[in-house]
Amino acid sequence: MLQQWHAGDIDIVLVNSVESLRNLAEMLTDAGGELLRQAQLLVVSERMLPQIKALGIERTPILAANATDGAVVKALLDWRLRAGS
């Protein structure tokens, strides 16, 4: 995964819970942690925002309307359209 991330193959990271964000941050090496701090996140709850800030993630996360598949897909598609790709 880190090789793909370094190569620019990962555009956005979907995080479904504070726990999954913490686990991801713990699993990454220092180099991976830097990638995470610069990553575009898509989150499903405002409850995650303080943890994102605490981890030093630089970009404002995309916030899905809720945790349903439909809301996550809509947020992802809206983000992609705004990004122009």
Order of alpha helices (4+ residues) and beta strands (2+ residues): alpha-beta-alpha-alpha-beta-alpha-beta-alpha
